[in-house]
Amino acid sequence: MDMEKDKKITIDLRKVMVEKDIDVYTETDLSKPIGNIIHQQAGDIGLDEKARELYHNGFVEVDMQTAVMMKEIVAQDGILYYVKQAVVREIEKSFKQ
């Protein structure tokens, strides 16, 4: 059993620091728009349920594999680059906790 793969992490998108202007960061709740993006791209019911949980609660506890899938969906989406980078940074920060 791979311990790293089974590790649970919390992704919290209620207070993401987004660089809206050069060197100007604003705390932003991205849970609803990112929850919707993941919901729209979910390939199975499990990921869709996690997207809905993120949307409604602002945070979600997932295993490492699901977190990586969520990060990849956000990274490939057509959302504004600075928003995408903020969310990817936040998910990667969760990996280290």
MIPA-462396 format. One record per residue (C-alpha): x negated, y negated, z negated. Coordinates in steps of 0.02 Angstrom, whole numbers, plus 32768, in hexadecimal, padded with zeros to 4 digits. Layout:
REM residues N
- X / Y / Z
...
This chain:
REM residues 97
- 8000 / 8000 / 8000
- 7FB6 / 7F58 / 8035
- 7FC1 / 7EE4 / 7F9E
- 7FA8 / 7E45 / 8006
- 8036 / 7E74 / 807C
- 80AC / 7E98 / 7FEA
- 8081 / 7DF7 / 7F90
- 8117 / 7D83 / 7F7C
- 80FF / 7CCA / 7F9A
- 8172 / 7C36 / 7F87
- 8187 / 7BBC / 8017
- 81CE / 7B19 / 7FD6
- 81F6 / 7A96 / 805A
- 8251 / 7A18 / 7FEC
- 81BA / 79A7 / 7FD1
- 814A / 79B3 / 806A
- 80CC / 7929 / 8084
- 80E5 / 78F2 / 8138
- 806D / 7879 / 818F
- 80EC / 7808 / 81E5
- 806B / 7783 / 820F
- 7FAF / 7792 / 8215
- 7F74 / 77AF / 8161
- 8024 / 7789 / 811F
- 8078 / 781F / 80CE
- 812D / 782C / 8099
- 8179 / 78B3 / 802C
- 8202 / 7903 / 8095
- 8280 / 798F / 807D
- 826D / 79FD / 8117
- 82CA / 7A95 / 80D5
- 8368 / 7A7B / 813B
- 8319 / 7A56 / 81E6
- 8296 / 7ADE / 81D3
- 8319 / 7B59 / 8191
- 837E / 7B36 / 822F
- 82E6 / 7B4D / 82A0
- 82BD / 7BF6 / 8251
- 8374 / 7C29 / 8257
- 837B / 7C02 / 8312
- 82DF / 7C6A / 8336
- 82FC / 7CF9 / 82BB
- 82E7 / 7DA2 / 830B
- 833E / 7E04 / 8283
- 83BD / 7DF1 / 81F7
- 8337 / 7DEF / 816F
- 82E1 / 7D56 / 81B6
- 8389 / 7D03 / 81D7
- 83B9 / 7D1D / 8120
- 8315 / 7CD0 / 80E6
- 8332 / 7C3C / 815B
- 83DE / 7C22 / 810F
- 8396 / 7C2F / 805F
- 8312 / 7BAD / 808B
- 8398 / 7B3B / 80D4
- 840A / 7B47 / 803C
- 838A / 7B4C / 7FAE
- 82F8 / 7AE9 / 7FF5
- 8282 / 7B79 / 7FCC
- 8276 / 7C32 / 7FEB
- 8210 / 7CC4 / 7FA7
- 81CE / 7D34 / 8031
- 814A / 7DB8 / 8050
- 80AD / 7D89 / 80AF
- 80EA / 7DD4 / 8154
- 8189 / 7D6C / 8150
- 8128 / 7CCF / 8122
- 80B5 / 7CE9 / 81B7
- 814C / 7D00 / 822A
- 8199 / 7C5F / 81E7
- 80F6 / 7C01 / 8202
- 80E8 / 7C42 / 82B5
- 819C / 7C0E / 82DD
- 817C / 7B5E / 829D
- 80D3 / 7B53 / 82F6
- 8122 / 7B83 / 839D
- 81BD / 7B16 / 838E
- 81CF / 7A72 / 83ED
- 81E2 / 7A07 / 8350
- 8178 / 796D / 833A
- 80C1 / 799A / 8326
- 80A9 / 793E / 8281
- 8140 / 7997 / 8235
- 8102 / 7A3F / 8276
- 8055 / 7A22 / 822C
- 809E / 79F2 / 8182
- 8108 / 7A90 / 8179
- 807B / 7B02 / 81B2
- 8008 / 7AB3 / 812E
- 808E / 7ACE / 80A8
- 80A5 / 7B86 / 80D8
- 7FE8 / 7BA2 / 80DC
- 7FDA / 7B50 / 8031
- 8058 / 7BD1 / 7FF1
- 7FE5 / 7C5D / 802F
- 7F5D / 7C23 / 7FB7
- 7FC8 / 7C1D / 7F1A
